[in-house]
Amino acid sequence: MKENQLLSCPFCGNTATMEQISRNGLRIKCRHCPAEMKQKTLRHNIEWLEDSMIKDWNTRQENNSIF
């Protein structure tokens, strides 16, 4: 697993981990808060899913609101 490529949790800033939850499924979970992401793949291999989930987890929404 490429856990060293995971950014910190977007909600609390703590460390996140990735684990395989089934033959074709993965979970990224924060070690501190309940934030997590689960996905499975049927058409692609687990390496593709791992890369895709890391990209999604590491994507941060810009907060451009004016107060």
N, C-alpha and C positions, 0 to 999 in steps of 0.2 A: 504494500500500500504506500501511496505517496503522501503520507500525513504531513511531511515537512513542507509541502506546498500549500497546505490549508492556511488561510488567514484566520485570525482570531474570530470569535463569535461576534456577529454584527450587532447583537443586542447587549451583551454584558462585557465583551472584550476579553474573555478568558479563552483558554485553549480548547480546540475542537479535535475530535478523533474520528477516524473512519474505520468501520468494521464490516466484514462480510456477514450478512444475515441469512443468506440462503445460497444455493448454487448460482443463482443469477441475480442476487440482490445485494445492495450496499446501504449502509446508514452512516451519515455524518451526524455527530452529536456533540453538543457543548458539554464540557465536564462540570460546569457550574449551574447553568440554568436549563430549563426544559427545551431549549431550541434544538430541533433536529430535522433531518431531511432523509427520507427513505425513497429508494427507487429500485425498480427491477427492470431487466432487459430481456426481451425474447428474441429479437432479431440480431443484436450485436453481442460482442463478447464482453466479458467483465472489465477488461482494460478500457474499452471504449466508455463504458458506464462510469468507471472511476474518473477518467479525464473529464467527462461531461459534468459529473457532480461537483468536482473540484472547481470547475469554471463557474458553475451556478452558485456555489457557496461563496466563492471569492468575489462575486459581482456585488458591488455596493451601490445603492441608490444615492445620488447626490441630493442633499437637502438644500434647495435654493429658495425656501420660503422666507419672506420678509415679515418681521414682527414689528 
